């Protein structure tokens, strides 16, 4: 054990020694889980599997546990089985696993640090996006919460410092974090439009900041959150055809607003994502682009167990190329112009059968294919500009 680690270990042992020895570990453990299965149909294009022929390839099963060893020390983690068409093959992965250390807690606020694999507090829904009961539809607004590169912004392996301040006018919370993003093949498909011999990996640490204000009544919530990411491509030099050792630079931020009443919830978020491509060589030239997405959403509770949802969203691969013609020209027609934008109108219904079971149904009219996964719709496959999405989901929790 290093000399630097001794004070930390001594502090933890002091905390544990002051805990009630009569309380067993089993009394401190909480275990929860969920499972969901969806049916997805599209008139054209592939979405979470072979959806034009009706897909059952969207399944999520999660098991999470937490152990509070001391009022100031909490361990928690979740294992997740996720099958999402070609984007996820159903492997069991560590969704998050962390130690939460409370450095200060009082009626005026609290301060703490989280260490390990941590969900990124980006926007209103990123931290809870894997639990179907916690978000407003079967699919989150895709122009802000991209399922095609879900793991890129979902979590990081590192540390986050969080603080909260409680005042009569409302609550303020601030999170600052740094760590390594979790990458998969979807990142390469989304930003390089293919699977090239080699590997994408983080280039240094990602940095994250999140600031939120909530009124004392919790009716109004306002937030600004963002992260920087740097990724490099390490080519397989033995392969005859691959890219040069290039890199991607991202700045991804979201402005959020939500207003709640007893029957209504109104939500709006705006996201912007400047991106740089450098050093990949042919056929991916150096270029800059700024992605953009926003949505307006309303949910209305007809009864405590029945909820309606209506949402409109727009997203663009590049704000300077809103019709996508530049994208089609730059890719030599490999990607059609409609891959540069998505305009979506969604209507949904949620029924909470009881405390454990939920049913959902949604319909979405799509103009454009910006949200589609290139991995599921690889070029030069035709993409229909106008397409319909119908989905039904059953979910269970304990």
N, C-alpha and C positions, 0 to 999 in steps of 0.2 A: 504494500500500500504506500502511495506517495505521501510525502509530508503535507502537500497541499490538500489532500483528501481527508486528513485526520480531523480538522475542525468541522467539516461538513458531516462526517460520520458521527462525530461526537454530538453535534446538534441534533441529528436525527434520532440517535439513541436516547438523548435527553427527552425529546418529545415522546418517544415510545414508552420510556420508563414512567412518564407521568400519566399515561393512559390507564383507564380502569382495567386492572389485571383480571378481574372477574368476568369481563366481557369476552366471549369467545370470538375467534375469527369468523365463524359461520354467521354470527349475529351482525357482523359488519359487512358481509358480502351481499351485494345486490346483483341479481342476474335477470336480464330481460332479453327478449328476442322478437323477431318479426319474420314474416315470409309473405311474398307477393308473387302473383302470376298474372300476366297480361296477355290478351289477344290483340294483335295489331293487324289492321288491313289498310292498304293504300291502293288507290286507283292506278298509280304509276310510281316508279322509283322504289328503292329498297330502304326500309326504315326498321331497324331492330330485327333483321332477318329477311326472309323471302316474303315480305308483306303483301305483294300483289296476289300471292296464293294463300294469304292469311298465315301469319307467323305467331307461334307460341314461344319464341326465343327471347322473351324478356322475363327473367326470373331473378328475384333477389331474396336471399335468406341471410339474416344476420343474427349473431349471438354476441351480446355484450355483457360485461361484468365490471363491477367496481368494488374496491376494497378500501375502506377508510381506516388506516392504521392508527390515525391520530386526528384530532380536529384540524390539524394543519397539514396533513399529508394524505393525499388520495391517489390511488392507482386505478386506472381504468383502461379498458381496451375493447375492441370489437373485431371479430373475424367475420368476413363477408364472402358469401358465395354469390357471384353475379354473372349471369348469362345475358348478353345484350347483342344478339345477332353476331356479325363478324367483329364487332368492336370489343367483345369480351367473351372468352370461350368457356367460362364457368369455373375457373380456378378459384380456390379458397385463398384469400389474401388478408393481410392485416390491414384493416381499414384505418384504425388508429390504435395507439398504445402509448400511454403517457403517465408521467408522475406530475401531479398538481400540488405544488408547495405554496401554502398560504403564508406570506411574510407578515401581513398585518390585516386585521379584521375588526371593525367597530361599527357603530350605528351611523357613522359619517362616511364610511367607505371601506375599501379593501384593496390589498396589493398582493400579487403573487406571481409565480413563474411556473410555466409548464415545460416539461422536457420529454423528448421522444418523438414519436410520429403523431403530429398534431393536425387536426382539421383547421384549414385556413378560414378565418372569419371574414370572408369576402361576400358582400351583399347580404341580403336577408336570409338566403336559403342554403348557401354553400355548406355550412357546418352540419346541416341536418338533411342534406339532399338524398341520402341513401335510405331514409326511413319514410315510406309512403304516406304515413299519417301526418307528417309534419310539413308538407308543402301543398300548394293549392290545386294541383292537377296530377295526372298520371305522369306527364312530362313537364319539367320546369320550362320557363321561357327560354327557348334555345338560342336566341340572339344574344343573351347575356350569360346563361349557364350552359356552355357547349358540352353536350354528351359525347360528341365526336372526339373531344380531347379532355374528357372528364378528369382523368388522373393528374393532368398537368397543373391544375389549380386546386384540386381537392385537398391536398395535405402536403406537409413537408416534414422532413426529418431534421429536427433542430430544437430551438428554444423560443419561447414567447413570454414576454413580460406583459402582464395585464394589470390594469388599475381601474377602480370604479369610485365615483364620488356621488354621494347621495345628498341632495339639497331639496328644500321645499319647492323650488321652481322645476325640479326634475332631476334626472340622473345622467351623469356623463361617464362614458367608459372609453378607455384607450388601450389598444393592444399594439405592441411592437414585436416583430419576430424576424428570425433569420434561420436559414437552413437549406437543405437540398430538396428540390422538387422530386416527385415520384414520376418517372417517365415510362412510357410503353410505346409500342409500335404505332398507336393511333396518332401520336405527335408527328411522326415521320410522314404518314399518309396525309395528314391534314395540311402540313406546311411545305412538304416537298412533293406531294402528289404521287407518291410511289413508295415501294419498299426496296431500298438500295442496299447492296452488300456493305455492311458496316453497322455502327451502333450510335444512337443518340445518347448523350450523357450531359449532366449538369456541368456548366463552366463556372465554378465558384458558387457562392451562396446566393440564394434569393432573399430579398428583403421585403417585409410586409408591414403595413400600418393600417390601423382601423380605428375610426373615431365615431362614436354614436351618442346621440342625445335622445332621451325618452322622457316625456312629461310624467309628472307624479301619478297621474291617473292611467298612464300607459296607453292613452288613446293615440298619441302622436309619437312616431319614431322616425328620426332622421339620421342618416349615416353617410360617411364617405370612407371607402376602403380601397386599397390597391396593393399591388405587388410588382416587383421587377424580377425578370427571369432571364438567364443567359444560358443557352444550350449550344453544344458543339457536336459536330458529326465526325466520328472517327471512322474513316473508310477502311474497308478490308482491301488492302493493297494486293492481295492475291487474286482478287476477282478481276475479270477482264473489263467489265463495264461497271463503274461506280462513280460517285461524285468526288470532288476534292474535299479536303478537310475544311469545311465551312462552319458558319455559326449563325444562330438566331438570337436576336435581342428583343425582349418584350417589355412593355410597361402596360399593365392591365389595371384599370381602376373602375369603380362603380359608385355612382351617387344614388342613394336610396331614400324613399319616403313612403310611409305607411300610416293610414288613419283608420282607427277602429271605433265602431259603435256596437251596440248590442246585436244588431242585425247585419250591418254592413262592414266590410273591410275593403278599403281602397288602397291600391298599391301601385307605385311607379318606380322604375329603375332605369338608369341610363349608364351604359358602359362604353368605354373607349379603349382601344388597344393599338398603340403605335408599334409596328414591327419592322425589323431590319433583317434582310438576307445578305450575307457577306461570304464570299470566298468559295462557293460551291462549284463554280465553273459551269460549263455547258451540261445540261440544258436549263440551269437555274441561274439567271443573271443576278448581279447585285441590284437590289432595289429596296425602296421604302414604301410602306403602305400603312394606313391607319384604319383599323376596323372599328365599326360602330354598331351599337344595338340599343334599343329601348323598348319598353312595353308599358302599357296601361292595363290595369286589371281590377275587376270588381268581383267580390263574392258576396252573396246574399243568403242569409240563413232563413229558409222558409219555416223550419222547425229546428229544435236543437239537434236533431239527427239527420236533417236534409239541407243540403247547401247547393246553390247554383253558382257557376263561375263563368265570367265572360272576359276575354283577354284579346287585345290587339298588340302585335309586335312587329317591328321592322329591324332588319340587320343588313349590314353591308360589309363586304370584304375590304373595301377601300372607299373612304368618303369622297375621294377625288375621281371615282369611277363607279358612280351609283347605278348606272345601267349595265355594268359588267362588260361593256364592249372592249375596254382596255385589257381586261383579264383574258378574254377570248383571243385577242390579237397577240398578247404576250406569250400565251401557251400554244400558239399556232393552231387554235381550234380544238386543242385537247380538252379544254374545259369550255362549255358554252357560256354565253353572256349571262344566262340565268343563274349560273353558279356564283355570281357576284352579289346576289341580293336575295332576301327572303322577306315577304310580307304575309303575315299569318293572322287569321281570325279564328279563335278557339272558343267553343262553348262546352261546358262540362257540368256533370251532376255527381254529387257525392252523397252516399247514404251510409251512415254509421248504424249498422244493424244492432250492435251492442258495444260494450266496452272493448271487445276483442276483434270484431269483424267489421270490415268496411268494403263497400262496392263502389266502383267509379265507372263512369262512361264519358267519353269525350269525342267531339268531332272538330276537325281543324281543316280550314280551307287555306291552301298554300299557293302563293304566287312567288316563284323563284325556288332555288335549290341550295342556297348558301349554307343552310343548316345540315345538309346531308353529309354523311361520312363518305369520303373518297375511298375508304377501304371497302365499304359495302357497295359503292357505285363507282368502280374504278374506271378511269378514262381508257378507251374512248366510248364507253357505254353512253347511250343517249339518256339525257335527263329531261323529263317532261316539265315544262315551266309551270303549268297549272296542275295541281294534284290534290287529292282528298285523302285525309287520314281519319280513320275510325278506330277507336281503341276502347277496350273494356278491361278492368283490373279488379281482382279480388285480393284483399290483404288481411293478414292476421297478426296479432301481437299478444305478447304475454309479459 
